[in-house]
Amino acid sequence: MSIAMDPELREILVCPCPRNAPLRDGLPDQPAAEYLTCTSCGRSFPVRDGVPVLLLQEAIGGPEEDTTSDGPGRG
């Protein structure tokens, strides 16, 4: 594993998109990057100071149509 993170935390992390797929280390073209990439939708989430930022609005890549939701505060 290239990202320094608590192994127990790493084991339970999944993508926040509706598919809740597992995450792999790095970016598709940069496996050593400080990102976690969804194995299903392809979004990549930054890891800052060992803390994964699993917010859809912080993700790069992946499908554009899944970036919004009908959750609270959204119309």
All heavy atoms as TSV, in Angstrom:
chain	resi	resn	atom	element	x	y	z
A	1	MET	N	N	0.858	-1.185	0.000
A	1	MET	CA	C	0.000	0.000	0.000
A	1	MET	C	C	0.892	1.232	0.000
A	1	MET	O	O	1.779	1.349	0.825
A	1	MET	CB	C	-0.912	-0.040	1.227
A	1	MET	CG	C	-1.887	1.078	1.272
A	1	MET	SD	S	-3.037	1.120	2.669
A	1	MET	CE	C	-3.159	-0.525	3.218
A	2	SER	N	N	0.637	2.155	-0.896
A	2	SER	CA	C	1.479	3.332	-1.008
A	2	SER	C	C	1.016	4.475	-0.107
A	2	SER	O	O	1.778	5.386	0.162
A	2	SER	CB	C	1.538	3.801	-2.459
A	2	SER	OG	O	0.250	4.179	-2.890
A	3	ILE	N	N	-0.194	4.433	0.397
A	3	ILE	CA	C	-0.732	5.515	1.213
A	3	ILE	C	C	-0.663	5.103	2.680
A	3	ILE	O	O	-1.153	4.043	3.052
A	3	ILE	CB	C	-2.183	5.839	0.807
A	3	ILE	CG1	C	-2.202	6.330	-0.635
A	3	ILE	CG2	C	-2.783	6.876	1.735
A	3	ILE	CD1	C	-3.582	6.546	-1.181
A	4	ALA	N	N	-0.040	5.966	3.496
A	4	ALA	CA	C	0.063	5.705	4.928
A	4	ALA	C	C	-1.289	5.995	5.583
A	4	ALA	O	O	-1.727	7.137	5.638
A	4	ALA	CB	C	1.151	6.569	5.538
A	5	MET	N	N	-1.942	4.929	6.037
A	5	MET	CA	C	-3.270	5.060	6.626
A	5	MET	C	C	-3.498	3.885	7.566
A	5	MET	O	O	-2.957	2.804	7.354
A	5	MET	CB	C	-4.309	5.043	5.496
A	5	MET	CG	C	-5.698	5.387	5.909
A	5	MET	SD	S	-6.873	5.279	4.522
A	5	MET	CE	C	-6.060	6.201	3.273
A	6	ASP	N	N	-4.293	4.087	8.580
A	6	ASP	CA	C	-4.629	3.014	9.507
A	6	ASP	C	C	-5.209	1.840	8.730
A	6	ASP	O	O	-6.181	2.007	7.986
A	6	ASP	CB	C	-5.645	3.542	10.527
A	6	ASP	CG	C	-6.022	2.515	11.575
A	6	ASP	OD1	O	-6.507	1.429	11.191
A	6	ASP	OD2	O	-5.842	2.804	12.761
A	7	PRO	N	N	-4.648	0.628	8.869
A	7	PRO	CA	C	-5.132	-0.533	8.113
A	7	PRO	C	C	-6.602	-0.870	8.371
A	7	PRO	O	O	-7.311	-1.289	7.462
A	7	PRO	CB	C	-4.232	-1.677	8.573
A	7	PRO	CG	C	-3.051	-1.040	9.201
A	7	PRO	CD	C	-3.486	0.310	9.678
A	8	GLU	N	N	-7.072	-0.665	9.604
A	8	GLU	CA	C	-8.484	-0.936	9.902
A	8	GLU	C	C	-9.396	0.047	9.183
A	8	GLU	O	O	-10.448	-0.327	8.680
A	8	GLU	CB	C	-8.729	-0.901	11.406
A	8	GLU	CG	C	-8.094	-2.075	12.130
A	8	GLU	CD	C	-8.339	-2.029	13.616
A	8	GLU	OE1	O	-9.296	-1.354	14.068
A	8	GLU	OE2	O	-7.572	-2.688	14.343
A	9	LEU	N	N	-8.998	1.309	9.140
A	9	LEU	CA	C	-9.771	2.312	8.412
A	9	LEU	C	C	-9.777	1.985	6.929
A	9	LEU	O	O	-10.818	1.997	6.273
A	9	LEU	CB	C	-9.190	3.710	8.636
A	9	LEU	CG	C	-9.780	4.833	7.792
A	9	LEU	CD1	C	-11.258	5.025	8.115
A	9	LEU	CD2	C	-9.016	6.126	8.017
A	10	ARG	N	N	-8.605	1.665	6.409
A	10	ARG	CA	C	-8.465	1.356	4.979
A	10	ARG	C	C	-9.365	0.199	4.564
A	10	ARG	O	O	-9.941	0.177	3.487
A	10	ARG	CB	C	-6.988	1.043	4.687
A	10	ARG	CG	C	-6.682	0.758	3.253
A	10	ARG	CD	C	-6.909	2.031	2.430
A	10	ARG	NE	N	-6.558	1.829	1.060
A	10	ARG	CZ	C	-7.436	1.418	0.133
A	10	ARG	NH1	N	-8.673	1.182	0.455
A	10	ARG	NH2	N	-7.056	1.262	-1.105
A	11	GLU	N	N	-9.521	-0.769	5.461
A	11	GLU	CA	C	-10.313	-1.968	5.173
A	11	GLU	C	C	-11.806	-1.665	5.001
A	11	GLU	O	O	-12.484	-2.337	4.234
A	11	GLU	CB	C	-10.114	-2.972	6.306
A	11	GLU	CG	C	-10.674	-4.334	6.040
A	11	GLU	CD	C	-10.323	-5.306	7.151
A	11	GLU	OE1	O	-9.140	-5.424	7.477
A	11	GLU	OE2	O	-11.258	-5.922	7.683
A	12	ILE	N	N	-12.319	-0.653	5.689
A	12	ILE	CA	C	-13.758	-0.379	5.647
A	12	ILE	C	C	-14.149	0.739	4.677
A	12	ILE	O	O	-15.329	0.968	4.443
A	12	ILE	CB	C	-14.319	-0.060	7.051
A	12	ILE	CG1	C	-13.672	1.198	7.615
A	12	ILE	CG2	C	-14.157	-1.239	7.974
A	12	ILE	CD1	C	-14.311	1.693	8.901
A	13	LEU	N	N	-13.178	1.442	4.101
A	13	LEU	CA	C	-13.487	2.546	3.197
A	13	LEU	C	C	-14.093	2.056	1.886
A	13	LEU	O	O	-13.623	1.086	1.297
A	13	LEU	CB	C	-12.234	3.351	2.878
A	13	LEU	CG	C	-11.661	4.193	3.996
A	13	LEU	CD1	C	-10.401	4.888	3.522
A	13	LEU	CD2	C	-12.663	5.198	4.498
A	14	VAL	N	N	-15.131	2.742	1.442
A	14	VAL	CA	C	-15.746	2.488	0.141
A	14	VAL	C	C	-16.065	3.847	-0.494
A	14	VAL	O	O	-16.105	4.871	0.185
A	14	VAL	CB	C	-17.038	1.643	0.235
A	14	VAL	CG1	C	-16.745	0.249	0.742
A	14	VAL	CG2	C	-18.081	2.312	1.097
A	15	CYS	N	N	-16.312	3.841	-1.768
A	15	CYS	CA	C	-16.666	5.050	-2.490
A	15	CYS	C	C	-18.013	5.582	-1.980
A	15	CYS	O	O	-18.933	4.797	-1.727
A	15	CYS	CB	C	-16.748	4.747	-3.982
A	15	CYS	SG	S	-17.139	6.195	-4.999
A	16	PRO	N	N	-18.159	6.914	-1.835
A	16	PRO	CA	C	-19.428	7.469	-1.371
A	16	PRO	C	C	-20.522	7.506	-2.441
A	16	PRO	O	O	-21.658	7.866	-2.139
A	16	PRO	CB	C	-19.052	8.877	-0.921
A	16	PRO	CG	C	-17.874	9.225	-1.753
A	16	PRO	CD	C	-17.123	7.939	-1.952
A	17	CYS	N	N	-20.207	7.138	-3.679
A	17	CYS	CA	C	-21.243	7.110	-4.710
A	17	CYS	C	C	-22.225	5.979	-4.391
A	17	CYS	O	O	-21.930	5.109	-3.574
A	17	CYS	CB	C	-20.633	6.952	-6.102
A	17	CYS	SG	S	-20.132	5.288	-6.541
A	18	PRO	N	N	-23.380	5.949	-5.004
A	18	PRO	CA	C	-24.390	4.929	-4.689
A	18	PRO	C	C	-23.910	3.481	-4.837
A	18	PRO	O	O	-24.471	2.584	-4.226
A	18	PRO	CB	C	-25.518	5.229	-5.677
A	18	PRO	CG	C	-25.383	6.685	-5.965
A	18	PRO	CD	C	-23.899	6.950	-5.944
A	19	ARG	N	N	-22.871	3.240	-5.611
A	19	ARG	CA	C	-22.383	1.864	-5.812
A	19	ARG	C	C	-21.596	1.342	-4.613
A	19	ARG	O	O	-21.444	0.144	-4.446
A	19	ARG	CB	C	-21.520	1.803	-7.065
A	19	ARG	CG	C	-22.299	2.127	-8.306
A	19	ARG	CD	C	-21.397	2.101	-9.523
A	19	ARG	NE	N	-22.111	2.701	-10.627
A	19	ARG	CZ	C	-21.665	3.696	-11.349
A	19	ARG	NH1	N	-20.485	4.223	-11.109
A	19	ARG	NH2	N	-22.375	4.189	-12.329
A	20	ASN	N	N	-21.038	2.233	-3.794
A	20	ASN	CA	C	-20.238	1.872	-2.625
A	20	ASN	C	C	-19.192	0.814	-2.922
A	20	ASN	O	O	-19.025	-0.143	-2.186
A	20	ASN	CB	C	-21.129	1.411	-1.468
A	20	ASN	CG	C	-22.018	2.513	-0.974
A	20	ASN	OD1	O	-23.220	2.382	-0.995
A	20	ASN	ND2	N	-21.464	3.624	-0.559
A	21	ALA	N	N	-18.452	0.997	-3.994
A	21	ALA	CA	C	-17.422	0.046	-4.410
A	21	ALA	C	C	-16.132	0.253	-3.612
A	21	ALA	O	O	-15.895	1.329	-3.056
A	21	ALA	CB	C	-17.144	0.213	-5.903
A	22	PRO	N	N	-15.283	-0.758	-3.571
A	22	PRO	CA	C	-13.980	-0.627	-2.898
A	22	PRO	C	C	-13.102	0.412	-3.584
A	22	PRO	O	O	-13.302	0.753	-4.751
A	22	PRO	CB	C	-13.360	-2.016	-3.047
A	22	PRO	CG	C	-14.471	-2.925	-3.420
A	22	PRO	CD	C	-15.511	-2.096	-4.097
A	23	LEU	N	N	-12.125	0.899	-2.839
A	23	LEU	CA	C	-11.188	1.895	-3.344
A	23	LEU	C	C	-9.801	1.278	-3.472
A	23	LEU	O	O	-9.408	0.453	-2.661
A	23	LEU	CB	C	-11.132	3.085	-2.380
A	23	LEU	CG	C	-12.454	3.820	-2.172
A	23	LEU	CD1	C	-12.382	4.707	-0.949
A	23	LEU	CD2	C	-12.815	4.630	-3.398
A	24	ARG	N	N	-9.061	1.691	-4.495
A	24	ARG	CA	C	-7.676	1.240	-4.657
A	24	ARG	C	C	-6.761	2.453	-4.551
A	24	ARG	O	O	-7.185	3.593	-4.775
A	24	ARG	CB	C	-7.486	0.517	-5.984
A	24	ARG	CG	C	-7.641	1.388	-7.202
A	24	ARG	CD	C	-7.305	0.648	-8.499
A	24	ARG	NE	N	-7.413	1.544	-9.617
A	24	ARG	CZ	C	-8.508	1.735	-10.336
A	24	ARG	NH1	N	-9.605	1.072	-10.045
A	24	ARG	NH2	N	-8.516	2.584	-11.332
A	25	ASP	N	N	-5.512	2.209	-4.232
A	25	ASP	CA	C	-4.540	3.294	-4.071
A	25	ASP	C	C	-4.174	3.931	-5.399
A	25	ASP	O	O	-4.093	3.249	-6.422
A	25	ASP	CB	C	-3.263	2.765	-3.434
A	25	ASP	CG	C	-3.447	2.387	-1.979
A	25	ASP	OD1	O	-4.531	2.624	-1.425
A	25	ASP	OD2	O	-2.496	1.855	-1.381
A	26	GLY	N	N	-3.923	5.233	-5.354
A	26	GLY	CA	C	-3.389	5.958	-6.491
A	26	GLY	C	C	-4.404	6.369	-7.535
A	26	GLY	O	O	-5.600	6.114	-7.417
A	27	LEU	N	N	-3.876	7.046	-8.553
A	27	LEU	CA	C	-4.649	7.436	-9.723
A	27	LEU	C	C	-4.428	6.391	-10.809
A	27	LEU	O	O	-3.410	5.691	-10.788
A	27	LEU	CB	C	-4.181	8.808	-10.238
A	27	LEU	CG	C	-4.449	9.999	-9.318
A	27	LEU	CD1	C	-3.690	11.219	-9.804
A	27	LEU	CD2	C	-5.929	10.288	-9.235
A	28	PRO	N	N	-5.345	6.283	-11.771
A	28	PRO	CA	C	-5.160	5.292	-12.834
A	28	PRO	C	C	-3.818	5.405	-13.546
A	28	PRO	O	O	-3.190	4.393	-13.840
A	28	PRO	CB	C	-6.318	5.576	-13.795
A	28	PRO	CG	C	-7.372	6.176	-12.927
A	28	PRO	CD	C	-6.621	6.990	-11.894
A	29	ASP	N	N	-3.349	6.622	-13.790
A	29	ASP	CA	C	-2.078	6.792	-14.500
A	29	ASP	C	C	-0.898	7.098	-13.578
A	29	ASP	O	O	0.229	7.234	-14.038
A	29	ASP	CB	C	-2.201	7.889	-15.562
A	29	ASP	CG	C	-2.602	9.228	-14.978
A	29	ASP	OD1	O	-3.108	9.260	-13.836
A	29	ASP	OD2	O	-2.412	10.245	-15.658
A	30	GLN	N	N	-1.158	7.206	-12.260
A	30	GLN	CA	C	-0.110	7.471	-11.272
A	30	GLN	C	C	-0.392	6.643	-10.016
A	30	GLN	O	O	-0.972	7.137	-9.048
A	30	GLN	CB	C	-0.067	8.948	-10.903
A	30	GLN	CG	C	0.279	9.872	-12.038
A	30	GLN	CD	C	0.192	11.328	-11.613
A	30	GLN	OE1	O	-0.191	11.661	-10.495
A	30	GLN	NE2	N	0.536	12.226	-12.511
A	31	PRO	N	N	-0.001	5.379	-9.998
A	31	PRO	CA	C	-0.326	4.501	-8.872
A	31	PRO	C	C	0.242	4.946	-7.522
A	31	PRO	O	O	-0.285	4.549	-6.487
A	31	PRO	CB	C	0.250	3.148	-9.277
A	31	PRO	CG	C	0.781	3.288	-10.638
A	31	PRO	CD	C	0.698	4.707	-11.062
A	32	ALA	N	N	1.269	5.783	-7.515
A	32	ALA	CA	C	1.856	6.229	-6.255
A	32	ALA	C	C	1.254	7.544	-5.752
A	32	ALA	O	O	1.648	8.041	-4.704
A	32	ALA	CB	C	3.365	6.377	-6.415
A	33	ALA	N	N	0.292	8.111	-6.473
A	33	ALA	CA	C	-0.314	9.390	-6.076
A	33	ALA	C	C	-1.097	9.230	-4.775
A	33	ALA	O	O	-1.599	8.159	-4.455
A	33	ALA	CB	C	-1.237	9.891	-7.179
A	34	GLU	N	N	-1.207	10.314	-4.031
A	34	GLU	CA	C	-1.937	10.321	-2.762
A	34	GLU	C	C	-3.440	10.471	-3.022
A	34	GLU	O	O	-4.066	11.469	-2.660
A	34	GLU	CB	C	-1.427	11.458	-1.872
A	34	GLU	CG	C	-0.018	11.251	-1.363
A	34	GLU	CD	C	0.040	10.234	-0.224
A	34	GLU	OE1	O	-0.785	10.319	0.699
A	34	GLU	OE2	O	0.916	9.353	-0.274
A	35	TYR	N	N	-3.992	9.475	-3.666
A	35	TYR	CA	C	-5.416	9.426	-3.989
A	35	TYR	C	C	-5.921	8.010	-3.781
A	35	TYR	O	O	-5.151	7.057	-3.831
A	35	TYR	CB	C	-5.658	9.804	-5.460
A	35	TYR	CG	C	-5.679	11.281	-5.722
A	35	TYR	CD1	C	-4.503	11.994	-5.896
A	35	TYR	CD2	C	-6.889	11.976	-5.798
A	35	TYR	CE1	C	-4.510	13.358	-6.137
A	35	TYR	CE2	C	-6.898	13.348	-6.039
A	35	TYR	CZ	C	-5.719	14.027	-6.207
A	35	TYR	OH	O	-5.739	15.385	-6.441
A	36	LEU	N	N	-7.228	7.890	-3.581
A	36	LEU	CA	C	-7.913	6.599	-3.585
A	36	LEU	C	C	-8.885	6.646	-4.751
A	36	LEU	O	O	-9.635	7.613	-4.907
A	36	LEU	CB	C	-8.665	6.368	-2.276
A	36	LEU	CG	C	-7.795	6.229	-1.026
A	36	LEU	CD1	C	-8.673	6.183	0.218
A	36	LEU	CD2	C	-6.933	4.987	-1.107
A	37	THR	N	N	-8.898	5.605	-5.578
A	37	THR	CA	C	-9.734	5.573	-6.771
A	37	THR	C	C	-10.768	4.469	-6.661
A	37	THR	O	O	-10.440	3.329	-6.309
A	37	THR	CB	C	-8.870	5.380	-8.029
A	37	THR	OG1	O	-7.963	6.483	-8.124
A	37	THR	CG2	C	-9.715	5.330	-9.287
A	38	CYS	N	N	-12.013	4.806	-6.977
A	38	CYS	CA	C	-13.111	3.846	-6.940
A	38	CYS	C	C	-12.925	2.796	-8.033
A	38	CYS	O	O	-12.648	3.128	-9.187
A	38	CYS	CB	C	-14.435	4.571	-7.132
A	38	CYS	SG	S	-15.871	3.476	-7.134
A	39	THR	N	N	-13.120	1.542	-7.670
A	39	THR	CA	C	-12.980	0.455	-8.631
A	39	THR	C	C	-14.190	0.334	-9.545
A	39	THR	O	O	-14.148	-0.404	-10.519
A	39	THR	CB	C	-12.757	-0.889	-7.906
A	39	THR	OG1	O	-13.854	-1.127	-7.018
A	39	THR	CG2	C	-11.455	-0.876	-7.116
A	40	SER	N	N	-15.267	1.071	-9.255
A	40	SER	CA	C	-16.471	1.000	-10.075
A	40	SER	C	C	-16.668	2.253	-10.922
A	40	SER	O	O	-16.700	2.180	-12.139
A	40	SER	CB	C	-17.696	0.776	-9.187
A	40	SER	OG	O	-18.867	0.723	-9.956
A	41	CYS	N	N	-16.776	3.418	-10.290
A	41	CYS	CA	C	-17.092	4.642	-11.036
A	41	CYS	C	C	-15.857	5.376	-11.546
A	41	CYS	O	O	-15.968	6.233	-12.399
A	41	CYS	CB	C	-17.951	5.579	-10.195
A	41	CYS	SG	S	-17.093	6.403	-8.835
A	42	GLY	N	N	-14.691	5.074	-11.005
A	42	GLY	CA	C	-13.463	5.692	-11.478
A	42	GLY	C	C	-13.124	7.030	-10.853
A	42	GLY	O	O	-12.109	7.638	-11.196
A	43	ARG	N	N	-13.942	7.518	-9.918
A	43	ARG	CA	C	-13.605	8.778	-9.251
A	43	ARG	C	C	-12.363	8.573	-8.385
A	43	ARG	O	O	-12.182	7.523	-7.786
A	43	ARG	CB	C	-14.745	9.240	-8.350
A	43	ARG	CG	C	-15.934	9.773	-9.078
A	43	ARG	CD	C	-16.950	10.280	-8.040
A	43	ARG	NE	N	-18.115	10.794	-8.676
A	43	ARG	CZ	C	-19.206	10.073	-8.957
A	43	ARG	NH1	N	-19.244	8.795	-8.653
A	43	ARG	NH2	N	-20.240	10.625	-9.536
A	44	SER	N	N	-11.559	9.631	-8.274
A	44	SER	CA	C	-10.370	9.597	-7.433
A	44	SER	C	C	-10.511	10.654	-6.350
A	44	SER	O	O	-10.819	11.808	-6.632
A	44	SER	CB	C	-9.119	9.850	-8.264
A	44	SER	OG	O	-8.946	8.819	-9.214
A	45	PHE	N	N	-10.264	10.235	-5.105
A	45	PHE	CA	C	-10.421	11.102	-3.942
A	45	PHE	C	C	-9.053	11.390	-3.335
A	45	PHE	O	O	-8.252	10.476	-3.136
A	45	PHE	CB	C	-11.317	10.419	-2.898
A	45	PHE	CG	C	-12.688	10.110	-3.418
A	45	PHE	CD1	C	-12.956	8.886	-4.024
A	45	PHE	CD2	C	-13.702	11.038	-3.331
A	45	PHE	CE1	C	-14.215	8.596	-4.517
A	45	PHE	CE2	C	-14.973	10.755	-3.824
A	45	PHE	CZ	C	-15.227	9.533	-4.425
A	46	PRO	N	N	-8.775	12.661	-2.995
A	46	PRO	CA	C	-7.470	12.994	-2.421
A	46	PRO	C	C	-7.319	12.440	-1.005
A	46	PRO	O	O	-8.291	12.267	-0.281
A	46	PRO	CB	C	-7.473	14.524	-2.412
A	46	PRO	CG	C	-8.909	14.905	-2.364
A	46	PRO	CD	C	-9.647	13.826	-3.110
A	47	VAL	N	N	-6.075	12.166	-0.640
A	47	VAL	CA	C	-5.730	11.795	0.732
A	47	VAL	C	C	-4.794	12.893	1.218
A	47	VAL	O	O	-3.724	13.096	0.661
A	47	VAL	CB	C	-5.037	10.418	0.798
A	47	VAL	CG1	C	-4.630	10.098	2.227
A	47	VAL	CG2	C	-5.955	9.339	0.247
A	48	ARG	N	N	-5.242	13.625	2.237
A	48	ARG	CA	C	-4.473	14.759	2.759
A	48	ARG	C	C	-4.006	14.450	4.171
A	48	ARG	O	O	-4.836	14.214	5.050
A	48	ARG	CB	C	-5.313	16.029	2.732
A	48	ARG	CG	C	-5.714	16.422	1.321
A	48	ARG	CD	C	-6.507	17.712	1.280
A	48	ARG	NE	N	-6.909	17.991	-0.088
A	48	ARG	CZ	C	-8.150	18.284	-0.449
A	48	ARG	NH1	N	-9.114	18.348	0.452
A	48	ARG	NH2	N	-8.427	18.520	-1.717
A	49	ASP	N	N	-2.712	14.437	4.370
A	49	ASP	CA	C	-2.119	14.126	5.677
A	49	ASP	C	C	-2.634	12.810	6.224
A	49	ASP	O	O	-2.932	12.681	7.410
A	49	ASP	CB	C	-2.371	15.258	6.671
A	49	ASP	CG	C	-1.724	16.561	6.247
A	49	ASP	OD1	O	-0.597	16.509	5.721
A	49	ASP	OD2	O	-2.348	17.618	6.434
A	50	GLY	N	N	-2.793	11.817	5.352
A	50	GLY	CA	C	-3.241	10.495	5.767
A	50	GLY	C	C	-4.742	10.360	5.957
A	50	GLY	O	O	-5.233	9.315	6.363
A	51	VAL	N	N	-5.487	11.426	5.661
A	51	VAL	CA	C	-6.940	11.414	5.837
A	51	VAL	C	C	-7.610	11.447	4.462
A	51	VAL	O	O	-7.445	12.408	3.707
A	51	VAL	CB	C	-7.410	12.630	6.673
A	51	VAL	CG1	C	-8.924	12.625	6.821
A	51	VAL	CG2	C	-6.735	12.631	8.030
A	52	PRO	N	N	-8.389	10.409	4.125
A	52	PRO	CA	C	-9.079	10.412	2.836
A	52	PRO	C	C	-10.235	11.417	2.837
A	52	PRO	O	O	-10.996	11.500	3.792
A	52	PRO	CB	C	-9.607	8.987	2.697
A	52	PRO	CG	C	-9.641	8.447	4.080
A	52	PRO	CD	C	-8.612	9.193	4.872
A	53	VAL	N	N	-10.334	12.197	1.774
A	53	VAL	CA	C	-11.404	13.186	1.631
A	53	VAL	C	C	-12.429	12.575	0.679
A	53	VAL	O	O	-12.348	12.734	-0.531
A	53	VAL	CB	C	-10.855	14.530	1.105
A	53	VAL	CG1	C	-11.978	15.555	1.006
A	53	VAL	CG2	C	-9.731	15.041	1.987
A	54	LEU	N	N	-13.391	11.861	1.245
A	54	LEU	CA	C	-14.368	11.121	0.446
A	54	LEU	C	C	-15.628	11.945	0.208
A	54	LEU	O	O	-16.748	11.555	0.557
A	54	LEU	CB	C	-14.700	9.789	1.118
A	54	LEU	CG	C	-13.522	8.837	1.271
A	54	LEU	CD1	C	-13.952	7.556	1.977
A	54	LEU	CD2	C	-12.907	8.518	-0.075
A	55	LEU	N	N	-15.454	13.098	-0.403
A	55	LEU	CA	C	-16.560	13.977	-0.775
A	55	LEU	C	C	-16.646	13.989	-2.288
A	55	LEU	O	O	-15.640	14.209	-2.972
A	55	LEU	CB	C	-16.317	15.399	-0.267
A	55	LEU	CG	C	-16.163	15.560	1.243
A	55	LEU	CD1	C	-15.711	16.966	1.585
A	55	LEU	CD2	C	-17.474	15.225	1.934
A	56	LEU	N	N	-17.836	13.762	-2.821
A	56	LEU	CA	C	-17.995	13.715	-4.274
A	56	LEU	C	C	-17.528	14.994	-4.942
A	56	LEU	O	O	-16.948	14.966	-6.021
A	56	LEU	CB	C	-19.442	13.396	-4.647
A	56	LEU	CG	C	-19.920	11.988	-4.273
A	56	LEU	CD1	C	-21.398	11.836	-4.602
A	56	LEU	CD2	C	-19.100	10.922	-4.975
A	57	GLN	N	N	-17.736	16.152	-4.296
A	57	GLN	CA	C	-17.322	17.413	-4.895
A	57	GLN	C	C	-15.801	17.593	-4.880
A	57	GLN	O	O	-15.280	18.451	-5.579
A	57	GLN	CB	C	-18.030	18.616	-4.258
A	57	GLN	CG	C	-17.790	18.779	-2.786
A	57	GLN	CD	C	-18.836	18.109	-1.922
A	57	GLN	OE1	O	-19.389	17.086	-2.279
A	57	GLN	NE2	N	-19.101	18.685	-0.766
A	58	GLU	N	N	-15.070	16.798	-4.122
A	58	GLU	CA	C	-13.604	16.851	-4.104
A	58	GLU	C	C	-12.981	15.854	-5.076
A	58	GLU	O	O	-11.777	15.880	-5.322
A	58	GLU	CB	C	-13.080	16.549	-2.691
A	58	GLU	CG	C	-13.406	17.604	-1.672
A	58	GLU	CD	C	-12.553	18.841	-1.819
A	58	GLU	OE1	O	-11.389	18.729	-2.228
A	58	GLU	OE2	O	-13.062	19.932	-1.516
A	59	ALA	N	N	-13.785	14.947	-5.613
A	59	ALA	CA	C	-13.282	13.892	-6.489
A	59	ALA	C	C	-12.905	14.432	-7.859
A	59	ALA	O	O	-13.449	15.435	-8.322
A	59	ALA	CB	C	-14.341	12.802	-6.650
A	60	ILE	N	N	-11.962	13.737	-8.488
A	60	ILE	CA	C	-11.621	14.036	-9.873
A	60	ILE	C	C	-11.938	12.810	-10.708
A	60	ILE	O	O	-11.886	11.683	-10.222
A	60	ILE	CB	C	-10.142	14.454	-10.033
A	60	ILE	CG1	C	-9.198	13.362	-9.544
A	60	ILE	CG2	C	-9.874	15.765	-9.328
A	60	ILE	CD1	C	-7.736	13.639	-9.823
A	61	GLY	N	N	-12.327	13.033	-11.948
A	61	GLY	CA	C	-12.658	11.922	-12.834
A	61	GLY	C	C	-14.018	11.336	-12.520
A	61	GLY	O	O	-14.789	11.873	-11.727
A	62	GLY	N	N	-14.319	10.241	-13.165
A	62	GLY	CA	C	-15.593	9.564	-12.959
A	62	GLY	C	C	-16.708	10.186	-13.761
A	62	GLY	O	O	-16.524	11.184	-14.450
A	63	PRO	N	N	-17.893	9.613	-13.667
A	63	PRO	CA	C	-19.040	10.085	-14.445
A	63	PRO	C	C	-19.570	11.427	-13.937
A	63	PRO	O	O	-19.721	11.619	-12.740
A	63	PRO	CB	C	-20.080	8.984	-14.264
A	63	PRO	CG	C	-19.711	8.321	-12.981
A	63	PRO	CD	C	-18.218	8.449	-12.857
A	64	GLU	N	N	-19.834	12.315	-14.839
A	64	GLU	CA	C	-20.348	13.636	-14.470
A	64	GLU	C	C	-21.775	13.579	-13.922
A	64	GLU	O	O	-22.141	14.338	-13.058
A	64	GLU	CB	C	-20.308	14.582	-15.678
A	64	GLU	CG	C	-18.906	14.943	-16.091
A	64	GLU	CD	C	-18.137	15.683	-15.008
A	64	GLU	OE1	O	-18.722	16.575	-14.372
A	64	GLU	OE2	O	-16.957	15.366	-14.807
A	65	GLU	N	N	-22.578	12.656	-14.414
A	65	GLU	CA	C	-23.982	12.635	-14.015
A	65	GLU	C	C	-24.200	12.231	-12.569
A	65	GLU	O	O	-25.231	12.485	-11.998
A	65	GLU	CB	C	-24.806	11.714	-14.933
A	65	GLU	CG	C	-24.457	10.247	-14.848
A	65	GLU	CD	C	-23.317	9.836	-15.777
A	65	GLU	OE1	O	-22.705	10.703	-16.426
A	65	GLU	OE2	O	-23.039	8.636	-15.850
A	66	ASP	N	N	-23.213	11.628	-11.910
A	66	ASP	CA	C	-23.355	11.196	-10.524
A	66	ASP	C	C	-22.839	12.213	-9.525
A	66	ASP	O	O	-22.797	11.940	-8.345
A	66	ASP	CB	C	-22.607	9.871	-10.290
A	66	ASP	CG	C	-23.292	8.694	-10.949
A	66	ASP	OD1	O	-24.482	8.829	-11.285
A	66	ASP	OD2	O	-22.653	7.667	-11.118
A	67	THR	N	N	-22.440	13.415	-9.932
A	67	THR	CA	C	-21.832	14.369	-9.004
A	67	THR	C	C	-22.849	15.139	-8.191
A	67	THR	O	O	-22.490	15.827	-7.255
A	67	THR	CB	C	-20.923	15.374	-9.750
A	67	THR	OG1	O	-21.706	16.072	-10.706
A	67	THR	CG2	C	-19.753	14.672	-10.401
A	68	THR	N	N	-24.125	15.052	-8.517
A	68	THR	CA	C	-25.151	15.741	-7.735
A	68	THR	C	C	-26.100	14.711	-7.163
A	68	THR	O	O	-26.163	13.569	-7.574
A	68	THR	CB	C	-25.955	16.748	-8.593
A	68	THR	OG1	O	-26.602	16.024	-9.650
A	68	THR	CG2	C	-25.053	17.816	-9.164
A	69	SER	N	N	-26.851	15.146	-6.162
A	69	SER	CA	C	-27.852	14.262	-5.569
A	69	SER	C	C	-29.060	15.098	-5.194
A	69	SER	O	O	-29.040	16.309	-5.256
A	69	SER	CB	C	-27.284	13.561	-4.328
A	69	SER	OG	O	-27.127	14.483	-3.277
A	70	ASP	N	N	-30.102	14.438	-4.774
A	70	ASP	CA	C	-31.303	15.135	-4.331
A	70	ASP	C	C	-31.335	15.217	-2.823
A	70	ASP	O	O	-32.390	15.275	-2.220
A	70	ASP	CB	C	-32.559	14.402	-4.833
A	70	ASP	CG	C	-32.688	14.481	-6.336
A	70	ASP	OD1	O	-32.215	15.484	-6.905
A	70	ASP	OD2	O	-33.244	13.551	-6.934
A	71	GLY	N	N	-30.180	15.240	-2.189
A	71	GLY	CA	C	-30.077	15.280	-0.740
A	71	GLY	C	C	-30.487	16.631	-0.184
A	71	GLY	O	O	-30.890	17.529	-0.923
A	72	PRO	N	N	-30.364	16.829	1.136
A	72	PRO	CA	C	-30.749	18.076	1.780
A	72	PRO	C	C	-30.038	19.271	1.162
A	72	PRO	O	O	-28.846	19.217	0.865
A	72	PRO	CB	C	-30.303	17.877	3.229
A	72	PRO	CG	C	-30.188	16.403	3.412
A	72	PRO	CD	C	-29.850	15.850	2.057
A	73	GLY	N	N	-30.762	20.331	0.940
A	73	GLY	CA	C	-30.192	21.553	0.413
A	73	GLY	C	C	-30.037	21.564	-1.107
A	73	GLY	O	O	-29.528	22.515	-1.656
A	74	ARG	N	N	-30.455	20.501	-1.749
A	74	ARG	CA	C	-30.346	20.443	-3.215
A	74	ARG	C	C	-31.737	20.344	-3.794
A	74	ARG	O	O	-32.586	19.646	-3.295
A	74	ARG	CB	C	-29.513	19.246	-3.646
A	74	ARG	CG	C	-28.147	19.283	-3.004
A	74	ARG	CD	C	-27.121	18.895	-3.947
A	74	ARG	NE	N	-25.822	19.112	-3.300
A	74	ARG	CZ	C	-24.738	18.587	-3.727
A	74	ARG	NH1	N	-24.735	17.824	-4.768
A	74	ARG	NH2	N	-23.605	18.835	-3.131
A	75	GLY	N	N	-31.956	21.014	-4.895
A	75	GLY	CA	C	-33.288	21.033	-5.457
A	75	GLY	C	C	-33.407	20.213	-6.614
A	75	GLY	O	O	-34.113	19.794	-7.309
